[in-house]
Amino acid sequence: MLGASHSLSPLKSSFSSGEHVSGMSTQTNGKPLLLAAVENFLVNSADFSKAARELQACWEEIGYSRDDLKTIQDGTIDALIQPLDKVVKTSLAHEKEQLAQHRNAVAECRVRVTMISAELSIPVFQVDENLPLIEKSRVLTQKAESLEAMREQLMSRLEALIHHNRDLYRIMHTGHYVVDENKVPTAEDLKLFSSHNDNLEIERKVREKRLKEVRSRIVDLQRGLEKRSATPPATFPQDIDGMLADTRFAELANEENELREERRVLHEEISGLQEKIRLINDRLKLEISEEFQPAATKVTPSYRNNLQAELKRLEVLKAQNIKKFIEEVRQDILELYEKCFSSAMDREDFSKEMSSTRLDEELLQKHEQHYQRLVAHFEKNEDFFKKIRKREEVWKKKMEIDEKENDPSRFKNRGGQMLQHQQEKAKIEHDLKKLDAELAKKLEQWLADHGEPFTIFGNDYAVFIKQQFEAYKIKLQREKEERKQAKEQDNQPPTGVLGKRKNDARQASANNGGRPQSRETHGSAQIGVAGLMERSPKTQRLGH
């Protein structure tokens, strides 16, 4: 056996020579490398050739018969060839299996690479077809693994974004992002999804701040209304479904509005109680306790209860002073009649109560109710009334300026009086024009809103202004004519009785500061608003 192994070493050397180490060729001179190696061994191996010749010599010397020799030779050749054949066939079967495995691996990797590339929406990787099969398998396997890692990374990122989006949607009930969870996203898809979640995070922080503010306001209102908190911390958890949803904010807004309305009603009730307390104290000429001053800003049920108790105490005192109260309310009503330019009809409506001698709680209540109606009417139209009185003041100044213009002494211009007079006149004319324009707009608006003209003391105020200007023009014209007549009379020589009358007229004019006597010194032009009460028609009703 050692000799046999030694004798085969040239065959191994030939088969493993440098001619095929590179693996780039499996043939030599057109023959398979294995076959060429066997032939080369048989022809060129000295040991093998020597052993074969010695073996032949032994057979010949022994003198085997031809048939025996053939049998021996065939057996020897079979013994030599069969192991080699077996080895070659075994190797062939193994290598075919390896070849099939590499081909399958390449095919499978191609499919994997193609499928993953499609999922990733990228071009399919193309392997170099000139590479050996085993190299192709290695390259494609590595590529498939890298693509699978990329897919896994993208899917993991997608899953994280989906979970984040679901959490945000669960809290806010908005911003749900529609995405196919089983489809591999592109980098751009993930960027858009991430940007969407980032915007939702910003919105979440805004809503959290808003929720905190709303909760704070609700708690403050509840404390002010002395309620046991209907929204304790347990009701305000930090992470519940719909915690930041629009519907939740709507619920909180409704709750806040209800509390605000409750506080408003309470505030009005407190203000009413404070006003009643103030009125009774004023009637009784008593000092109001600082606790019950209208300036107090407490708006709580307990403070309301304190006010009710105080009012009840004062009501007892009021009942003991009914006559005094009624007389004071009547005086206040009369003052408001003047402030509101109330007509005779307005006053007549309550005249029975104003003159009643049955001084009891019921009569006082009627007086106070009528007083409150007058106050409401005055406050509603206070700006209107102020402008009317302001115009009355300006008109009186205008009349005074006109009187001064008829005074001859103004021409002496001592100390710049004439210049001052002109400046004052220009200012009065400007103020009057401005007030008339403002009042004209208000009168038009009143007529449009109420369907009837605005009246003072029952007279149409717009008509009154018009008549006042017309009377003023007539007055100026009359004064002009009287001055002209006086001048003509001054130019005629005095004779007889007529001359005496002219002298008397000049004397009277001198006694009147140089101004001619007018048949109607003031005339209707000087009738003021207050004078309208004397001719008040029974038309306008209070509250229009």
C-alpha positions as CSV (number, residue, x, y, z in Angstrom):
1,M,0.0,0.0,0.0
2,L,2.8,2.4,0.7
3,G,4.3,1.6,-2.6
4,A,0.9,2.2,-4.3
5,S,0.5,5.6,-2.5
6,H,4.0,6.5,-3.4
7,S,3.5,5.5,-7.0
8,L,0.4,7.7,-7.2
9,S,2.2,10.9,-6.0
10,P,3.1,11.9,-9.6
11,L,-0.6,11.7,-10.5
12,K,-1.6,14.0,-7.6
13,S,1.3,16.3,-8.5
14,S,0.1,16.5,-12.1
15,F,-3.6,17.0,-11.1
16,S,-2.8,19.7,-8.7
17,S,-0.2,21.5,-10.8
18,G,-0.3,25.2,-11.4
19,E,-2.1,24.7,-14.6
20,H,-5.5,24.7,-12.9
21,V,-4.9,26.5,-9.6
22,S,-6.5,29.7,-10.9
23,G,-9.7,27.8,-11.4
24,M,-10.2,29.6,-14.7
25,S,-9.7,26.3,-16.8
26,T,-10.7,22.7,-16.3
27,Q,-9.2,21.4,-19.6
28,T,-5.7,20.9,-21.1
29,N,-5.3,20.7,-24.8
30,G,-9.0,20.1,-25.2
31,K,-9.1,17.2,-22.7
32,P,-10.6,17.3,-19.2
33,L,-7.9,18.1,-16.8
34,L,-8.5,14.9,-14.8
35,L,-8.1,12.7,-17.9
36,A,-5.0,14.6,-19.0
37,A,-3.5,14.1,-15.5
38,V,-4.1,10.3,-15.6
39,E,-2.6,10.0,-19.1
40,N,0.3,12.1,-18.1
41,F,0.8,9.9,-15.0
42,L,0.7,6.6,-17.0
43,V,3.1,7.9,-19.7
44,N,5.5,10.0,-17.7
45,S,5.7,8.3,-14.3
46,A,9.0,6.3,-14.1
47,D,8.1,4.4,-11.0
48,F,4.8,3.3,-12.5
49,S,6.4,2.3,-15.8
50,K,9.2,0.4,-13.9
51,A,6.7,-1.4,-11.7
52,A,4.6,-2.3,-14.7
53,R,7.6,-3.8,-16.6
54,E,8.7,-5.7,-13.5
55,L,5.2,-7.0,-13.0
56,Q,5.2,-8.2,-16.7
57,A,8.5,-9.9,-16.3
58,C,7.3,-11.7,-13.2
59,W,4.3,-13.0,-15.1
60,E,6.5,-14.2,-18.0
61,E,9.0,-15.9,-15.8
62,I,6.3,-17.6,-13.9
63,G,5.0,-18.8,-17.2
64,Y,1.2,-18.4,-16.7
65,S,-0.8,-19.8,-19.5
66,R,-2.3,-17.3,-21.8
67,D,-5.7,-17.6,-20.3
68,D,-4.4,-17.3,-16.7
69,L,-2.2,-14.4,-17.7
70,K,-5.2,-12.6,-19.2
71,T,-7.2,-13.2,-16.1
72,I,-4.4,-12.0,-13.9
73,Q,-3.8,-9.0,-16.1
74,D,-7.6,-8.1,-16.2
75,G,-7.8,-8.5,-12.4
76,T,-4.8,-6.2,-11.9
77,I,-6.2,-3.6,-14.3
78,D,-9.6,-3.8,-12.6
79,A,-8.0,-3.4,-9.3
80,L,-6.2,-0.4,-10.6
81,I,-9.1,1.2,-12.6
82,Q,-12.1,0.5,-10.3
83,P,-11.0,2.6,-7.3
84,L,-10.1,5.5,-9.7
85,D,-13.5,5.2,-11.3
86,K,-15.2,5.0,-8.0
87,V,-13.4,8.2,-6.8
88,V,-14.2,10.0,-10.0
89,K,-17.9,9.1,-9.8
90,T,-18.1,10.0,-6.2
91,S,-16.5,13.3,-6.8
92,L,-18.7,13.9,-9.8
93,A,-21.9,13.3,-7.7
94,H,-20.6,15.6,-5.0
95,E,-19.7,18.4,-7.4
96,K,-23.0,18.1,-9.2
97,E,-24.7,18.5,-5.9
98,Q,-22.6,21.6,-5.2
99,L,-23.3,22.9,-8.6
100,A,-27.0,22.5,-8.1
101,Q,-26.8,24.2,-4.7
102,H,-24.9,27.2,-6.2
103,R,-27.3,27.5,-9.1
104,N,-30.3,27.4,-6.7
105,A,-28.6,29.9,-4.4
106,V,-28.0,32.3,-7.3
107,A,-31.6,31.8,-8.5
108,E,-33.1,32.3,-5.1
109,C,-30.9,35.4,-4.4
110,R,-32.0,36.9,-7.8
111,V,-35.6,36.4,-6.8
112,R,-35.0,37.9,-3.3
113,V,-33.1,40.9,-4.7
114,T,-35.7,41.5,-7.4
115,M,-38.6,41.3,-4.9
116,I,-37.0,43.5,-2.2
117,S,-35.9,46.0,-4.8
118,A,-39.5,46.2,-6.0
119,E,-40.7,46.7,-2.4
120,L,-38.0,49.4,-1.9
121,S,-38.9,51.0,-5.2
122,I,-35.3,50.9,-6.4
123,P,-33.7,49.6,-9.5
124,V,-33.0,45.8,-9.5
125,F,-29.3,45.0,-8.8
126,Q,-27.6,43.4,-11.8
127,V,-24.7,41.0,-11.0
128,D,-21.7,40.6,-13.3
129,E,-22.5,37.6,-15.4
130,N,-18.8,36.9,-16.0
131,L,-18.2,36.0,-12.4
132,P,-17.9,32.3,-11.4
133,L,-21.0,30.8,-10.1
134,I,-19.8,30.6,-6.5
135,E,-18.8,34.3,-6.7
136,K,-22.2,35.2,-8.1
137,S,-23.8,33.4,-5.2
138,R,-21.7,35.2,-2.7
139,V,-22.3,38.7,-4.2
140,L,-26.1,38.1,-4.6
141,T,-26.4,36.7,-1.1
142,Q,-24.6,39.7,0.4
143,K,-26.8,42.1,-1.7
144,A,-30.0,40.3,-0.6
145,E,-29.0,40.5,3.0
146,S,-28.1,44.2,2.7
147,L,-31.5,45.0,1.1
148,E,-33.3,42.9,3.7
149,A,-31.6,44.9,6.4
150,M,-32.6,48.2,4.7
151,R,-36.2,46.9,4.4
152,E,-36.2,45.9,8.1
153,Q,-34.9,49.4,9.0
154,L,-37.6,51.1,7.0
155,M,-40.3,48.9,8.3
156,S,-39.1,49.5,11.9
157,R,-39.1,53.2,11.4
158,L,-42.6,53.0,9.8
159,E,-43.9,51.0,12.8
160,A,-42.5,53.5,15.2
161,L,-44.2,56.4,13.3
162,I,-47.5,54.5,13.2
163,H,-47.4,53.9,17.0
164,H,-46.6,57.6,17.6
165,N,-49.4,58.7,15.3
166,R,-51.8,56.4,17.0
167,D,-50.9,57.8,20.4
168,L,-51.4,61.4,19.1
169,Y,-54.7,60.5,17.5
170,R,-55.9,58.7,20.6
171,I,-55.3,61.9,22.7
172,M,-56.4,64.5,20.1
173,H,-58.8,62.5,17.9
174,T,-57.3,64.3,14.9
175,G,-54.4,63.9,12.5
176,H,-54.8,60.2,11.7
177,Y,-52.3,59.3,9.0
178,V,-53.5,56.8,6.4
179,V,-50.7,54.4,5.5
180,D,-50.3,50.8,4.3
181,E,-48.6,49.1,7.2
182,N,-47.6,46.1,5.1
183,K,-46.0,48.1,2.3
184,V,-42.3,49.1,2.6
185,P,-42.1,52.9,2.6
186,T,-39.6,55.0,0.8
187,A,-37.4,57.5,2.5
188,E,-39.6,60.3,1.2
189,D,-42.7,58.5,2.6
190,L,-41.1,58.3,6.0
191,K,-40.1,62.0,5.8
192,L,-43.6,63.1,5.1
193,F,-45.0,60.9,7.8
194,S,-42.4,62.1,10.3
195,S,-43.2,65.7,9.4
196,H,-46.9,65.1,9.9
197,N,-46.2,63.7,13.4
198,D,-43.9,66.6,14.2
199,N,-46.8,69.0,13.3
200,L,-49.1,67.0,15.5
201,E,-46.6,67.2,18.3
202,I,-46.6,71.0,18.0
203,E,-50.4,71.0,18.0
204,R,-50.4,68.7,21.0
205,K,-48.2,71.1,23.0
206,V,-50.5,74.0,22.0
207,R,-53.5,72.1,23.1
208,E,-51.9,71.0,26.4
209,K,-51.2,74.6,27.2
210,R,-54.7,75.6,26.2
211,L,-56.1,72.8,28.3
212,K,-54.1,73.9,31.3
213,E,-55.4,77.4,30.9
214,V,-59.0,76.3,30.6
215,R,-58.7,74.0,33.6
216,S,-57.2,76.9,35.6
217,R,-60.1,79.2,34.7
218,I,-62.7,76.5,35.5
219,V,-61.1,75.8,38.9
220,D,-61.0,79.6,39.7
221,L,-64.7,79.9,38.7
222,Q,-65.6,77.0,40.9
223,R,-63.7,78.4,43.8
224,G,-65.4,81.8,43.3
225,L,-68.8,80.1,43.3
226,E,-67.8,78.1,46.4
227,K,-68.5,74.8,44.7
228,R,-66.8,71.6,45.6
229,S,-64.5,71.1,42.6
230,A,-66.4,69.3,39.9
231,T,-63.1,68.9,38.1
232,P,-60.6,67.6,40.7
233,P,-57.2,66.3,39.6
234,A,-58.8,62.8,39.1
235,T,-61.1,64.3,36.5
236,F,-58.1,65.9,34.7
237,P,-55.8,63.0,34.0
238,Q,-52.8,63.5,31.9
239,D,-53.3,60.8,29.3
240,I,-56.8,59.6,28.4
241,D,-58.6,59.0,25.1
242,G,-59.7,62.3,23.6
243,M,-58.0,64.4,26.4
244,L,-57.0,67.0,23.8
245,A,-59.9,66.4,21.3
246,D,-62.0,69.2,20.0
247,T,-65.1,67.6,21.6
248,R,-63.3,67.6,25.0
249,F,-62.5,71.3,24.6
250,A,-66.2,71.9,23.6
251,E,-67.3,70.2,26.8
252,L,-64.9,72.3,28.9
253,A,-66.0,75.4,27.1
254,N,-69.7,74.6,27.9
255,E,-68.7,74.0,31.5
256,E,-66.8,77.2,31.6
257,N,-69.7,79.2,30.0
258,E,-72.2,77.7,32.4
259,L,-70.0,78.7,35.3
260,R,-69.5,82.2,33.8
261,E,-73.2,82.5,33.3
262,E,-73.8,81.4,36.9
263,R,-71.2,84.0,38.0
264,R,-72.8,86.7,35.9
265,V,-76.2,86.0,37.3
266,L,-74.7,86.1,40.8
267,H,-72.9,89.3,40.0
268,E,-76.1,90.9,38.8
269,E,-77.9,89.7,41.9
270,I,-75.1,91.1,44.1
271,S,-75.1,94.4,42.2
272,G,-78.9,94.7,42.6
273,L,-78.6,94.0,46.3
274,Q,-75.8,96.5,46.7
275,E,-77.9,99.1,44.8
276,K,-80.9,98.5,47.0
277,I,-78.8,98.7,50.1
278,R,-77.3,102.0,48.8
279,L,-80.7,103.5,48.0
280,I,-82.1,102.6,51.5
281,N,-79.0,103.9,53.2
282,D,-79.2,107.1,51.2
283,R,-82.8,107.5,52.1
284,L,-82.1,106.9,55.7
285,K,-78.9,109.1,55.6
286,L,-76.9,106.2,56.9
287,E,-73.3,105.3,56.3
288,I,-72.9,102.2,54.1
289,S,-70.7,99.6,55.7
290,E,-67.5,99.1,53.7
291,E,-68.4,95.5,53.3
292,F,-71.5,96.4,51.4
293,Q,-70.1,99.2,49.3
294,P,-70.9,98.9,45.5
295,A,-67.2,99.1,44.9
296,A,-66.7,95.7,46.6
297,T,-65.7,93.1,44.1
298,K,-66.7,89.9,45.9
299,V,-68.8,87.6,43.8
300,T,-69.5,84.6,46.0
301,P,-72.7,83.0,47.3
302,S,-71.7,83.7,50.9
303,Y,-71.3,87.4,50.1
304,R,-74.7,87.4,48.4
305,N,-76.1,85.8,51.5
306,N,-74.6,88.6,53.7
307,L,-76.1,91.2,51.4
308,Q,-79.5,89.6,51.6
309,A,-79.3,89.6,55.4
310,E,-78.2,93.3,55.4
311,L,-81.0,94.2,53.0
312,K,-83.6,92.4,55.1
313,R,-82.3,94.5,58.1
314,L,-82.6,97.7,56.2
315,E,-86.1,96.8,54.8
316,V,-87.3,96.8,58.4
317,L,-85.9,100.3,58.9
318,K,-87.3,101.4,55.5
319,A,-90.8,100.2,56.6
320,Q,-90.4,102.5,59.6
321,N,-89.6,105.5,57.3
322,I,-92.1,105.0,54.4
323,K,-93.3,108.7,54.2
324,K,-89.7,110.0,54.1
325,F,-88.8,107.5,51.4
326,I,-91.8,108.3,49.2
327,E,-91.1,112.1,49.4
328,E,-87.5,111.6,48.4
329,V,-88.3,109.3,45.5
330,R,-90.8,111.8,44.3
331,Q,-88.2,114.5,44.3
332,D,-85.8,112.2,42.4
333,I,-88.6,111.5,39.8
334,L,-89.2,115.2,39.3
335,E,-85.5,115.8,38.7
336,L,-85.4,112.9,36.2
337,Y,-88.4,114.3,34.4
338,E,-86.3,117.4,33.7
339,K,-83.2,115.5,32.7
340,C,-85.2,113.3,30.3
341,F,-87.3,116.2,28.9
342,S,-90.4,114.3,29.8
343,S,-93.7,115.5,28.3
344,A,-96.8,116.4,30.2
345,M,-98.3,113.1,29.1
346,D,-95.4,111.2,30.6
347,R,-95.8,113.0,33.9
348,E,-99.6,112.6,33.8
349,D,-99.3,108.8,33.6
350,F,-97.9,108.7,37.1
351,S,-99.5,111.8,38.5
352,K,-102.1,109.8,40.5
353,E,-99.3,108.0,42.4
354,M,-97.3,111.3,42.8
355,S,-100.3,112.9,44.5
356,S,-101.5,110.0,46.5
357,T,-101.7,110.4,50.3
358,R,-101.9,106.6,50.9
359,L,-98.3,106.3,52.0
360,D,-97.6,102.6,52.3
361,E,-95.1,99.9,51.0
362,E,-97.1,99.3,47.8
363,L,-97.0,103.0,46.9
364,L,-93.3,103.2,47.6
365,Q,-92.7,100.2,45.5
366,K,-94.5,101.8,42.6
367,H,-92.5,105.0,43.0
368,E,-89.2,103.0,43.0
369,Q,-90.2,101.0,39.9
370,H,-91.2,104.3,38.1
371,Y,-87.9,105.8,39.2
372,Q,-86.0,102.8,37.9
373,R,-87.7,103.1,34.5
374,L,-86.7,106.8,34.3
375,V,-83.1,106.0,35.2
376,A,-83.0,103.3,32.5
377,H,-84.4,105.7,30.0
378,F,-82.0,108.4,31.0
379,E,-78.9,106.1,30.9
380,K,-79.9,104.7,27.5
381,N,-80.2,108.2,26.0
382,E,-77.8,110.1,28.2
383,D,-75.5,111.1,25.4
384,F,-78.5,112.4,23.4
385,F,-79.6,114.5,26.4
386,K,-76.1,115.8,27.1
387,K,-75.8,117.0,23.5
388,I,-79.2,118.8,23.6
389,R,-78.2,120.6,26.8
390,K,-74.8,121.4,25.4
391,R,-76.5,122.9,22.3
392,E,-78.8,124.9,24.5
393,E,-75.8,126.4,26.3
394,V,-74.1,127.3,23.0
395,W,-77.3,128.8,21.6
396,K,-77.6,131.0,24.7
397,K,-74.1,132.2,24.2
398,K,-74.9,133.0,20.6
399,M,-77.8,135.1,21.7
400,E,-75.5,136.9,24.2
401,I,-73.0,137.6,21.4
402,D,-75.7,139.0,19.2
403,E,-76.8,141.3,22.1
404,K,-73.2,142.5,22.4
405,E,-73.0,143.3,18.7
406,N,-75.9,145.8,19.1
407,D,-74.0,147.6,21.9
408,P,-72.3,150.7,20.3
409,S,-69.6,150.7,23.1
410,R,-68.0,147.6,21.5
411,F,-66.5,149.8,18.8
412,K,-64.3,151.5,21.4
413,N,-62.2,148.3,21.2
414,R,-60.6,148.9,24.6
415,G,-58.0,146.3,25.4
416,G,-58.7,144.3,22.2
417,Q,-62.3,143.5,23.2
418,M,-63.6,143.6,19.7
419,L,-61.0,141.0,18.5
420,Q,-61.8,138.9,21.5
421,H,-65.5,139.2,20.6
422,Q,-64.9,138.1,17.1
423,Q,-62.9,135.1,18.2
424,E,-65.6,134.1,20.7
425,K,-68.3,134.4,18.0
426,A,-66.3,132.2,15.6
427,K,-65.9,129.5,18.2
428,I,-69.6,129.6,19.1
429,E,-70.6,129.3,15.5
430,H,-68.2,126.4,15.0
431,D,-69.4,124.6,18.1
432,L,-73.0,125.1,17.1
433,K,-72.5,123.8,13.6
434,K,-70.7,120.7,14.9
435,L,-73.4,120.0,17.5
436,D,-76.2,120.5,14.9
437,A,-74.5,118.0,12.6
438,E,-74.1,115.4,15.4
439,L,-77.7,115.9,16.5
440,A,-79.0,115.6,12.9
441,K,-77.4,112.2,12.6
442,K,-78.8,111.0,15.9
443,L,-82.2,112.3,15.1
444,E,-82.2,110.5,11.7
445,Q,-81.1,107.3,13.5
446,W,-83.8,107.7,16.1
447,L,-86.4,108.1,13.4
448,A,-85.1,105.0,11.6
449,D,-85.0,102.9,14.8
450,H,-88.3,104.0,16.3
451,G,-90.5,105.1,13.4
452,E,-91.2,108.5,15.0
453,P,-89.3,111.7,15.6
454,F,-87.4,112.3,18.8
455,T,-89.3,114.8,21.1
456,I,-88.5,116.8,24.1
457,F,-91.3,117.8,26.4
458,G,-93.5,116.3,23.7
459,N,-92.2,118.5,20.9
460,D,-90.4,117.3,17.7
461,Y,-86.9,118.4,18.5
462,A,-85.8,118.5,14.8
463,V,-88.8,120.8,14.1
464,F,-87.9,122.9,17.1
465,I,-84.3,123.5,15.9
466,K,-85.7,124.5,12.4
467,Q,-88.2,126.9,14.0
468,Q,-85.6,128.3,16.2
469,F,-83.3,129.2,13.2
470,E,-86.2,130.6,11.3
471,A,-87.3,132.8,14.3
472,Y,-83.7,133.9,14.6
473,K,-83.5,135.0,11.0
474,I,-86.8,136.9,11.4
475,K,-85.4,138.6,14.5
476,L,-82.2,139.7,12.7
477,Q,-84.3,141.0,9.8
478,R,-86.6,142.9,12.2
479,E,-83.7,144.5,14.0
480,K,-82.1,145.5,10.7
481,E,-85.3,147.2,9.7
482,E,-85.7,148.9,13.0
483,R,-82.2,150.3,12.9
484,K,-82.8,151.5,9.4
485,Q,-86.1,153.3,10.5
486,A,-84.3,154.8,13.5
487,K,-81.5,156.1,11.2
488,E,-84.1,157.7,8.8
489,Q,-85.8,159.4,11.7
490,D,-82.6,160.7,13.1
491,N,-81.9,162.4,9.7
492,Q,-85.3,164.3,9.8
493,P,-85.6,167.7,11.7
494,P,-87.8,167.4,14.8
495,T,-91.1,169.4,14.5
496,G,-94.1,169.6,16.6
497,V,-95.4,166.5,18.3
498,L,-93.6,164.2,15.8
499,G,-90.4,165.8,16.7
500,K,-91.1,165.3,20.3
501,R,-91.8,161.6,19.7
502,K,-88.5,161.2,17.9
503,N,-86.7,162.9,20.7
504,D,-88.4,160.6,23.1
505,A,-87.4,157.6,21.0
506,R,-83.8,158.7,20.8
507,Q,-83.8,159.2,24.5
508,A,-85.2,155.7,25.1
509,S,-82.6,154.3,22.7
510,A,-79.9,156.1,24.6
511,N,-81.3,154.6,27.9
512,N,-81.2,151.2,26.2
513,G,-77.5,151.4,25.4
514,G,-77.9,152.8,21.9
515,R,-80.0,149.9,20.7
516,P,-83.4,150.4,19.1
517,Q,-86.4,149.1,21.0
518,S,-87.8,145.9,19.5
519,R,-91.5,145.0,19.6
520,E,-90.3,141.5,20.8
521,T,-86.9,141.9,22.3
522,H,-86.1,138.2,22.5
523,G,-88.8,136.8,20.2
524,S,-89.3,133.1,19.5
525,A,-85.6,132.9,18.5
526,Q,-84.7,133.0,22.1
527,I,-87.1,130.3,23.3
528,G,-84.9,127.6,25.0
529,V,-85.6,124.0,25.5
530,A,-86.9,124.6,29.0
531,G,-89.6,126.9,27.5
532,L,-91.0,124.0,25.5
533,M,-92.5,122.5,28.6
534,E,-95.0,125.3,28.8
535,R,-96.4,124.3,25.3
536,S,-95.8,120.6,25.7
537,P,-98.4,118.6,23.7
538,K,-99.5,115.3,25.2
539,T,-97.8,113.1,22.5
540,Q,-94.5,111.5,23.4
541,R,-94.5,108.5,25.6
542,L,-91.5,107.7,27.9
543,G,-89.2,105.0,26.7
544,H,-89.5,105.5,23.0
